[in-house]
Amino acid sequence: MGTETYNFDNVVDRHDTCATKFEEMDRKFGRHDLLPFWIADMDFEACPCIINALRRRLDHAVLGYTSAPGEFWDSITSWLQKRHGWKVNTDEITFMPGLKKALSLCINYFSKPGDGIIIQPPVYHSFRSVIEGNARKVVANPLKIDQQGQYAMDFDGLQEVIDREHPTMMIVCNPHNPIGLQWDADTLARVASICRANGIILVSDEIYGDMMLGGKRHIPTATVSDDARENTVTLGAPSKTFNIPGIVSAWAVVKSPRLREPFFNWLSASEFNTPPIAAMVATQAAYEEGESWLDQVLDYLQGNVDHAFKFLGSELSEVSMYRPDASFAIWLDFRKLGLPQEELVKLLIGHGRLALSDGVSFGSQGEGFMRMNVGVPRVVLTEGLKRLKQTIADFSHDLHRHMDIPAVIPFVTMQGLGNKFAFINCIDREIGNLSLLAVEMSQRHTGLDTDGIIAILPSDVADSRMRIFNADGTEAQMCGNGIRCVAKYLYDNQIVTTKNLTIETMSGIKCLQVHTGNDGLVKNVTVDMGLPVTTPDSVPVRYQGASMLDVPVDVDGKHVRITAVSMGNPHGVTFVDNFTDQMVHGMGAKLENHEIWNEKANIEFARVDAPGTLSVRTWERGAGETMACGTGACAAATAAVLTGRLNWPITVRLLGGNLLIDCDSATGHILMTGPAATLHSGEFYPNCNC
């Protein structure tokens, strides 16, 4: 009997099937009309042998308690022997309720809260979330990348983080997601040796091990050496291989009796390793009857990878691609565009109508990269590549059309409580590409080491207008420290001669009063910040009540109470008993990007020190922790009053100094008074890539 041929060119409509890549698109990307290349499942029909096996089982109408037959375990061990030459006994393998759950179970059994666990970013984003969500500490040892774009493990860095952090576990991704890199035996053996010598359990995620492309061979980590065999927990699954992630099924192999017996007993005690009917039937059918389907799908995927590589090489030189050894994803390098990551994502979504996986979701080392799922019919892939080409072409056209950046740009650096910007006078001249200019000027070593740039422009409705660009190129609606400096610049340079002036911002016109010193120059500025906003739709924040005051928000399994306030830009204020860098930097980044916010938010950690006194540390979206944030101070003071902690006026202590925050009883407007200082002036010479 001949081998059945499968049609992977068939486009299957997955709408209204609870398919995550479609149903979650609006929540994740802010719109639903995108071509999805993000979540890691394929758009191909599952192997008919799996569907038929499930149907046959459901013909029996009793779905009672079941036990896995010996044939189920034999199907997995036979598959590992046949596909990878790995002999595994049935007593060395157990069922797992999904790969990510398997990671969590390993973490909970082999480590304790507070322990460090090594990962190698850029890597599967759930490694980080499952570690932190289980109260463990991420110990990052990033991969190295050479000038040719080839990735390798950093063994010097690995030993350094082991000596410093004393981790108890390391998770290796083999093949490595998102790059699709199959590690060679020598690399894996060296990792295993280091881990065993330092008492570190090695967990190897091999979910893409069956998806080797171009005839390449997968090398299971546990097979490379005695150290690897005796110290490795291997996790795998049929879910990616046979496109059945909706049927949750995975497995673990542990060769070492020292590790295996107590771990398997622990799993059995809570029945974590008991396969449900659908998982048992689908897994056995896949491994016993699905090999021909898999071989054909791998050939098709290799064709898609080749198609994408050829297209990018001939049609889109601005984007390069890492050729994967395994998986159905390609790792795309957009760094030649010179765009901040947030702007790159916005470009692909807003202009290209493409939903790709954000490179930084795999770690900060993914800056400038995106992951694209090519497990789709070729016609869909071709349409996506065409959209990508047109998007980059339009961007390049606009870039050149609006270039107009002078060869020399005079600037003044000013700061308000340590919040430092480069100020550029654009009143009599127009400068394009302020977003890209902000990235270049703000660099620490090659630029001015500022929090961004502020352009001072003419206005038809106020004395002047300001535009604020963070160090990552994103544009902010308002900055309290920045606007005080703008007022000082305008008054000190006699552009405005009255002490009461108005400045147009993206969040409206602000009224200011300057206070001069004996030298006639501005020392302090009072800003009418307007009315604070707490209506959820206007902040904006996703919350159903009238206002979000001290509402618990889940962050990696922990409840953090948030008060949402807008001062022209969104803020989330959380009151704490004390500060730590780990809290501000770790929790700040998570809260900034939390799903409750429509467009990210600034995060304030506030502590009540005494009646009328509040200490605040601010994590600004797009900039990280800053010395001070004027709108953040206003938001924190407002939150303190709204939640009954303090009364007006309030002195807000920031890392850069103090601000006096008050409320005009007649209007309800927030009044902020604080210093502004000029640091130095100079000329900046932007490079041609700006």
N, C-alpha and C positions, 0 to 999 in steps of 0.2 A: 504494500500500500504506500502511495506517495505521501510526501510531507505536505501538510496543508500550508498554503501561502496566505499571509495576513496583510491586510490593507491599512497601512498607517497614514495614508494620504486622506483618509476619510475624516472630515471635520464633524465632530460630535458636539451638538448644542448642550452645554452643561448648565445652562440657566435653569433655575427652579428645581435644582437637585441638591440644594444646600452645599454646593461646591464653594469652598472657602475662597478660592481665587477670584470668584465673581461676587459672592454674597458679602465678603468683607472688604471689597475694593473701596467702596465709598467711605467707610470708616477709616481705612488706612491711608488712602491717597486723596480723600476729599472730593472725589468725583467717581462716577460709575461708567463713564464712556471710554475707558482705557483698554488697550490691547494688553492682556495680562501675560507677563513673562516672569512672575515673581515667585510665588510659593512653589515648593519643590515637589510637585506631582506632575505626571505626564497627562496629555490630553488624548491618549490612545485608549481604545477599548481594552479592557482586561482580557487576558488569555481565556478563550472559550472553555478550556478545561476547568478553570476555576469557577466560572459561572455555572457550568453544567453540574459540577460536584455540589455546589451550594443548593441548586434546584433539586437534585436528587435527595439531598438530606432533608430539605423542607417538604418533600412529598410525604415524609413521615411526620405526622401532626403532633407527636409528643416531643417536647423540648425539655426533658427533665435533666437531672444531674447526669453528667457524663464524665468518663475517665479517658485519658488519652491512651489509645492502643499502642502497642509496640511498633506498629507500622508508622505511626506518626513520628516517633523519635528516629526510626530507621531512615525515614525520608530525608531528615535534616542531615544526619551523619553521612548518608550515601551521597548526598549533594555536595557536601564539603570535600569528600574524597574525590568525587568525579570532577568537580570544577576547579579545585585548588590543590589537589594532591595532599589534603590534610586529613589524617586518620584521627577521628574523634570517636571515643566509645560513648554509648548511650548514657552511661552513668556520669559522664563528664559534661553533659548538656542539660539545660533547663529552659523552660518557657519563660518569657518576660512579656509583661503587658504593654509593649511599645518601647521603642528605643530611648526616648527621652525619659520615660518612667524608669527604664532600666538604669539610666545614668543616675537618677535620683536615688534609687534603691542602693546602688553601689556607694554613693556618697554617704548615705545614712548609715550603711553598715560598716564601711571601711574607714570612716573618719568621724570626727566629733565636731560640734559647733565651735567655730573659731579657727579650725584648722585651715591651712593653706592648700590649695589645689592648683596645679600648674596647667595652663592652657597655652596654645601657641597661635595668637592672632596674626593675620586675619583668619578667623575660624568660625564655625557654626555658632550662631548667636546664642543658642540655647545652652551652650556650655556655660557661659557667664551667668545667665539667668537662673539656671538650676543650681549652680554653686551658691550664688548670693541668696537665692530664695530659700535655701536650706541652711542659712546662717553660717556658711563657710566663706573663706576669703579667696578671691581670685588672685593667683600669682601668675602674671603674664610674662612669658618669654617669647617675644615676637619672632616670627620668621625673618630671615635675612633675604633681601632681594638684590641681585647684582644689576649691572648696567644693561644686561641683555634681558632683564625681566625674569630671570630664573630664581626660584625660591629654594631655600635650604634652611635646615634647623641651625640655630645658633647655640652650639654646644658650650662655648665659653660663657654665654649669657645664662644657659641652663644651670651650669655649676654655680654661677654667682648667685642666682636667685635661690638655689637650694641652700647654699651656705648662709644666706641672709634671712630667708623666711622659714626654713625648716618645714617644708610642706609634707603632707602625709600621702598625697595621691597626685598622679599626673594623668591627664586625659590626652591621648594621642588620637588624631583623626587620620585614618588610613583606609582608603584614599582620603586626601585632605580636602574638605569642603570649606571655602568655595572655589578653590583653585583647580580641583580635580587631579591633584598630584598623588601618584602612587609612590610611597617611600621605598627606597631600595633596601635590601636585606642588611647591608652594613650600617646604614643609618638607624634602622630599627634595633639592630643588635646593640649598638652603642647606647641608645636610649634605655633599653632594657637593663644593660649593665650598670649604668649610672643610677637608675631607679633602685635596683636591687641592693647596690652597695650603700645606698643612703636610706634604706628602709621605706621606700616609697612604692605604694601599690600602683601598678600601671594598668589603666583601663583603656582598651583599644576599641574605638568606634569604627566598625567596618561595614556600615550599612550600605556603602557603595561598592563593596568588594566584588559583588557579582556583576557590576556594570562597567567592566574594563572594555575600553575601545581599541579598535585597530589590532585585535589579536594579542594585546598585552596581557601579562599574567599578574593576577593579584597575589601578594605575598602576605599571608596572615602573620600578624606580629608575633604570635606565640610560637611560630615555627622556626624563628631565625636563630635561636640559641637556647642553651639550658637556662640561662637567666630569664629569658623571655617566657619560656614554658612554665617556669616555677613561680613567676611573679605577675602574670598577666591575666586579666579578666577580659575576654573578648565578647563584644556585643555585635550582633548582626540581625538581619530581618529580611523577609521576602517582600516587604511593603514597597520600597523604592523599586526593587528589581522587577516586580510583576505589576506595578502600578495599582496596589491595593492598600494604600495607607489608611483608607477608611475602615478597613478590617484590621484592627489593632493586633499585630502579632510580631514578636521578636524573640530572640533567644540569647542565651549566654553560655559560653564555653569556658570552663576553668579546669585546666589540666592538673594543677597542684592540689593534692588532697588537703594540704595544710590550709589553703584558702577555700577550697571548694566545699568541704564537708560542713563546716560551721555556717558558711554563707547560704548554701542550699537548704540547710535545716531551718535557718532563720526565715528564708523565703517561704518554705513550706508551712511554717507555723501560722502564718497569716494568709496562706493560700495566694500569695502574690504570683506564684509560678504554676497556677492551674489554668490551662487554656480553655477559653469558652468555645462553644460549638463552632461558630463561624470561623474563628481563627484556626482551629484545629483542622477543619475540612479544607479551607482555602490554602493553608500552608502545605498540607500533604499533597493536594492536587497540583499545586505549583511546582513543588520539587520533584514529584514523580512524573508529571506529564507536560510541564511547561518549558522544557529546555529549547525545543525548536522555536517556540514563540520568542523566547528571550534572545536567541541567536539572531533572529530576524530583526527584532527591535534594536539590537545593538548595531547591526549593519545600517539601519535607517538613521540612528542617532549619529553614527560616524559620518554619514552623508550630510546630515544637518550641520555638524561641526565643520566639515570641509566647505560646505556652501557658505557658511558665515565667514570663515577665514578668507575664502577667495573674495567674497563681496567686500569685506573691510579692506583687504589689501589693494583692491583695484578701484573701489568707489569711495572709500572713506579713510584716508590716510591719517586723519586726526585722531582716530580711535584704534587702538591695538588690542589684540586678543591673546590670552594665554591658552594654548591648545591643551585641553584636558586629557589625562590618561584614562580617566574614568568619569562616570556620571552623565547627566544630561544638562549640565550647566556650563556656561562659558563665562570667564572672568575678564571683563572689559576695562581697559585703561583709558580714561578720559583726561589724563593730566595735561596733555598738550593744550587743552582748551584754556587752562589757567583759571578755571572757575572754582570758587568755594563750593564745598559739597552741597550745601543747601540750595545754592543757585543752580547747580547741575541737576539736582533732583527736580527743582521747579521747572527747569527748561524741558526736561524729558516728559514730565507730567503735563504741564500747561501747554507746551507747544507741540510736542511729539505725540501726546496722548498715549504714552507708553508707561506701563507699570513694571519696573524692574526692581530687584532687591538692592536697597541702598548699601553701598560698600562699607560705610561706617557702622552698619548694624553688625558687621563681623569684627569690629574693633576699629580703633582710630587709624590703624595701619591700612584700612580700606579707603582712606581719603583719596578721592579722585577716581575711584573704581565703582563699578556696578556689576552685579551678577545677573545674567540673563538665562532663563530656562528655555532650552531649545528642544525640549521633549514635546513638540507640537507638530502638526502636519506642516509640510514644507511650504505650502502656500501661505500659512499663517506666519511662519518665520520670515518668509520673503517680504510680506507686508510690513512686518516689524522692522526689518532692516531698511526698507525703503523710507519708512517714517523717520528712522534714526538718521539716515543720510540727509533727508530734507531739513530736519531740525538743525543739524550741525551746519548745513549750508546757509540756512536763514540766519543762524546765530553769527556765523562768520561775516555775512553781508552786513548785518546790523553793527557788528563790532567795528568794521572798517568805516561804515557810513557815519558812525557817531564817535569816531576815534578822537579827533580834535583835542588831544592832550598835548599841551606845550612841552617843548624839550626841557624847559626849566620852570619849576613851579615854586614861587615864593610861599612860605608858610610861617605860621607862628604856633608853637606848642604852648598850650595853656592847660591848667588843671584846676579842678574843683574837688577838694578833699582826696586828692590822689587819683581821681578819675581823669586820665590824661588823654587829650585829643590833639591832633594836628588840625589847625584852622586854616582854611583856604578862602581868600577873598575872591568871590565870583560875582561881585556886584557889577563890575564893568567888563567882564569877559565870561564866556561860557566854556566849561570844561566837561567833556563827555566821559563816560565810563568811570564814574566816581566809585562804583562798586569794586571794580578791579584795581583802581588806584588805591583804594583803602587797604586792600589786601597787601599790595606791595609796600606802601608807606608804613604800614603797622608792623612789619616783620621785626623780630627782635634783633637779629644780627645784621641783616642787610637793609633794614629800614629804620624807623624812628622809635620802635618799641612803645607804641601808643595803643590805646583801647579802640582806636579807629580814627576817622577823619570827620570833620564837620565843615560843610560848605556854607558860607554866608552869601546869600543871594538877595536880589531886589524883590520887593513885594508890592502888589497893587493895593493891598488891604491893611498893611502894617508898616512899621518903620523898616523892617527887614524880614527875611525868611531864612530858615535854617533847614538843612538836610543832614541827617546823621547816618553814617555808615560804620558798622562795627568792624572789628579787625578781620572777621571772616567774610566781609563783603556784603552782609545782609543789612538792609536798611531798617532803622528803628524809627518808631513814630515820635518818640519824645525822650529827652534826657535832661533831668533836672540840673545835674552838675554842668552839663554842656551848655545849657541855655544861659546860665549865670555867666559863663565865660564869653558867650556871644555878646551879652549886654556889656560886659567890660570892654571887649574889643571895640564895639560900636562907639562907646562913650570915650574911651581913652584915645581913640584915633579920630575923634570929632566927626565921625560919620553921623552920629546923633548927638545933639547938644543938650537935650533935656534929660533930667534925671528920671522921668517917668516915660517909659517907652513900651512899644508893642513889638512882638516877634511872632511871625507866622510859623506854625509847625504842622506836621501831619496830623496832630491831634487837636488842632484849632489854634486860635490866636491867644497868646499869653501876654499878660500885663506884668511889667517888672518895674522895680524902683531900685536905682543904684545908690550906694552909700560910699562916699569918697573919704579918703584920708587927708592928712595935712598936705600931701604932695599934689592933691587934686585928682589923683587916680583912684579908680574904683577898688575898694577893699572887700565889700560885701554887697550882696544883691538879694532883694526880696522878690520872690516870684509868686504871682497868683496862679496856682496850679489848677484852678477850676474845681468843679465838683467831683468828688470821688464817685465812682460808679460801682455798684455791687449787683445790679441786675444781671443774672447769668448770661442772657443773650447778648448783652452789651459788653461784658468783660473782654472776650467771650469765654465761657466755660460751660461744659456739659453738666448741667445740674437742674433738677426739676423744681426746686423750691424757689421762694421769692429772692433769697440771697444765700450765698454759701458761706456760712460763718462757723468756723471750728468743725467742719464736717470731716469725718474720717475717710481717708483715701488709702486704698491698698497699694503698697509698694513692696514687691517681692515678699508678700505674705505678712507684712507689717502694716499696722494702721497709723497713718500720719494725718493729724488734723490740719486742715487747710482752710484759710479764709481767702476768698477770691475778691480782688479789688482791681479796678482799672483806674490808672491816673493818665489816661491817654494811651497806655500800653498795659497789657495784662500782667498781674502779679499774683503769686500765691504766697501767703504768709503763714508760717508755722511757728508756734511759740514753743520754746525749748527751755530747759533748766540750765543748760550749758552748751558751749560750742566745742566742736573738734574739727580739725581739717578733714578727717575722714567723713564726718557727717556732711559738711558743706560741699565737699567735692564729689563724694559718692552719691549722697541723697539728692544734692542739688541737680546733678545731671539727669538723674532718673525722674525727678519731679518736673524739670524743665520740659522733658519730652513725654510726660504722662498723657495718656489718651483722653483725660478730661479736658485738655486744652485744645481748642480748635487750631491754634497757630503757635504752639509752644508758649512759654511764659517765663518771666523773671521770678526767681524764688528768693524769699527773705526768711532767714532764720532769726527770730526775734526773742530777746530775753528781757523781762522786766527787772530792772536793777533797783529802782526806788520809785516813790511817787513822782511822776513827771519825767522819768528817765527810762530810756529804752536803748539797749544795745542791739545792733543789727549787723549781720553779715549777709552779703548779697551774692547770689549766683545769677549772673545776667545771661539771658539767652543769646547765643552767638558769640559770647566773650568769655564765659567762665566767671570765676570769682573776681570781683573788682574791689578796689579800695573803698569805693563809695558809689551809691546810686541814689540820686535825688528823688526820682519817682518812687524808688523802692522804700526810701525813708518815709515818704508821705503815705505810701500804701501800708507800711508797717504801723505807723502811728494811727492811721485811720482804723486799722484792724484792732489795735489795742483798745481804742475807744469803743468801737462797735461791740466788742466782746466783753466790755465792762472791766477791763484790766487797768486802764488809766483814764485820766481826764486831760483836756487841753489846758495850757500848751504842753508840748512834749519836747524835751531835748533828746535827739537821736544820736547815739554814739556809733560812729562807723570807723572802720579801720583807718580811713584817711583823716578823720576829725569829726567834729560835731555839727549838726544842723538843728536849727530851731524850727519846729513844725507847729503851726497854730491853725485855728479855724476861725474864719470871719463869721461872727454870730449872726450878722445881718444877711449874708449871702450863702453861707455854708461852704464857701470856697476854702480850699486848703492853701495856707500861706507858708512858703518855705524861705528861710533866710540862711544864707551861708556864704563862704568866701569864694573868690575866684582869683587866680594868680596867673601871670604871664611868666613862662619859663625861659624861652629863647626863640629866636627867629632864624631863618635860614632859607636855603634854596634846595629843592629836591629835584634830582635828575631821574625821571622814570625810565625804565628800560623799554625796549621795543615790544616786549610781550605784554605790556600793560594795556 
